[in-house]
């Protein structure tokens, strides 16, 4: 990680950017609609990641784009993005509903698994023609042969999970595609995502900024680009 190494963008700083603010309005409006239609497992997202995805796709003004989400959870995030960005083709993946690890990863309440199964079925219904849910892990390597303009990773945060997810994502993204990884602690020497970044930067030219995803201090989002970043690149714009 070279050009943007160790840069952290604060939540308030990010939201003061007009294009991010406008994208946040679009995403939050879509999320409210989804919450009214489904039974979410958590309160309304205050994380900035959905707004960043909408911003990235809008910034490039892509007529047709591909998004990969690793870690579907209950599906409200991907449904909101699919509704807000109907021209984006989305694949979202997570463990099988009968995989015992699912409850451990997400600390599901009593009704949690039932809600996840219902929402996954809704994602694959005619309600969301631009979204496909697949029961698989990123280590299975069986996604369609295509490139993604953006990848959102919120899967297994332990041990080799971040390495597997990032390594796979780097193989299915092109230069200047955006990869975002959730729940990162840049100053923690034992953080699995930071370890994965350090290990993989020997094989790839990676540039990264860290983004505060909520107003209060907590783990950050790592926004990663494969390849050099020129002066007009959207990620460079945020870091200035």
N, C-alpha and C positions, 0 to 999 in steps of 0.2 A: 504494500500500500504506500503510494508515493505522494502524488500531488495533493491529496486532501487528507493526509494522515492526521489523526487526532483532532479533527475539527468537530465540535459539537454544536448543533443548532438548537437553541432553546425554543420551547413551545410558544411563548409570547412573541418571540422574534419571527418564528415561522408564520404565525397567524396574522402578523402585520403585513405580510406579503399579499398584495391584492389578489393575485391569481390563486394562491392557496386558500385565502378567505372565501373566495367565490366557489372554489371546488368543495370546500367544507360545507357550504350551504346546500349544494347539490347533493352531496353524499348524505348529510343528516336528514334532509327531506325524504330521500329514498329509504333511509333506515327507519324513519318513523312509519312509513307506509308498510314496510316489512314487519315491523313489530306489531302493528295493528292486525296483520293477517296471520301471523304465526305465533307460536308459544316459545318465546326466547328463554334461554337458560341464564341470562344475565341482564343487568340493566342496560339502558341505551349506551352504546359505545361512546366513550369520550376520547378514545385513542385517535390519533391523527392518521393512522395508516390508510384507512379507506379513502380519506380526502386526498392523500398523497397519490394513490392509485388513479383516482379521477383526474387529478391535476396533471399527472404524467401523460396520460392518454390524451387529454385535452391539449396539452402543451405541444405535442407533436402533431395534433390535428389528424390523427390516423383515420382513414376511411374504414379500415378493417384491421383489427389488431388481435393478438392472442395473449391471454393471461393464464398463468398457472398458479394455483393456490395449493400449497402443501399444508394441510391441517384445516379441514373443513369445520370442525367442531359442530355447532348446531346449525350452521349454514346461513345465519342472518347476514353476516358480512358479505358473503359472495352473492347472495340474492340482492342485496342493496346495490352492489356494484353492477350486477347484471341489469338491474332495472335502470340505473342512472346512465349506463353506457351500453345501450342496446346493440351497437355495432361492434362490440368487443366479444370475441369468442373465448369462452372461459372453460377451463378444465380444473376441477377441484378434487383433491384426493385426500383420503384418510383411511385409517384402519377399518377392517370389517367390523360390522356392528356386533358380532359375536366374539371379537378379539378381547380377551381379558384385560389387555393393556389399555384399552380405551377408557375404562373407568378410572384407572390409576393416573393416566396422563391428564385427564380433565377434572378429576375429583368430582364426579357427577353426583347430583342429588338423586333421591329415590326415583323421580319421574324422568330423570335425565336421558336415559337410554331410549325410552319410548319417544321422547321428543326428537331426539337425533334421528331415529328411524323414520318418523313421519316427515321431518323436514327434508331428509335426503330424498325421499320419494317425491316430495313436492318439487325439489330442484330438477329432478329428471322428468317431470311432467311437462305438458304443453305450456304451462304457465311461464316457463323460463327456457325458451327455445335456444338461447345463446349460451346456456350453461350445461355442462355434463359433469355429473359426479361419478367417480370411480373408486371402488373399494380396493385400495392397494397402498403400499408404502413406496417411497421414492427409491428404495433399494431394488424394486422389482424390475425397473428399467423396461417397462412395457408400454409406455405412453406412445401415442401416435408420433410418427416421425415428422416433427415440425419444430419451428423455432418460436420462442415466446418473446414478446417485447418487454414483458414485465412478469416477475415471479414474486409472490408473497409467501414467505416461509414462517409458519408458526406451528411446527410439529414437535418432534421429540427434541427437548433442549438438553438432554443428558448425554454424557459419554460421546459416542461417535455419531449421534443423531444429527447435529448441525453439520458435521463434516459430510455425511452421506447426502444430506439435502442440498448443501451448497455445491458439492462436487457434481451432483447430477444436474443441478440448475445451470451450472457453467457450461455443461455439454449441450443444453437445449436452448441457449440464448446466444444472440449474435453480439457483435461489438456495439457498445453503447446501450444495450438493453439494461434495464434496471432490475436488480435483485434486492429485496428487502427482507431482513431477518429480525424477528421480534425477540424481545426480552434479552438484551445484550448488556453486559456490564464491562465496559472497556477497561476499567481499572482493576478488575479482578483477574489475577494471574491464572486462576483456575477456570475461567469462563470458557465453556466448550466452543462457543461461536468464535471467540477471539483466537482460540487455538486452531480452529479450522481455517480461519483467514490467514494466519501466519504460515500454516503448512501449505496451503494452496497457492500463496502468492509466489512461490518458487516456480510454479508452472504457468501462472497466468499474470497478466498485468492488471492488478486490481486497484481501484480507487474507491475510497469509502468515506462517508461522513456519518456521524452519529446524531440521531434526532430524538429530542425529548418528546415523548408521545402524549404526555398529559401535563397539566400545570404543576402537579406536585412531583417531587423527585422520586424516581424509580428507575427500573431498567429501561434501556433505550432501544431504538430501532437502528439497525445498521443498514444504510442505503449504499449498495455496492454497484459499481459499474465496471464491466470488463473492457479494458482498453483505455486509451488516453482520452482526456476530457478537454475539448477546446473551449474557447472563451464564451461561445454561445450555447454551450451544453446546459440543459435545464438544471442539472445537479450543481454545476459551477455557479449558476445564478443564485441558488439557495445559500451557497457557502460564502458568497461575497458580502 
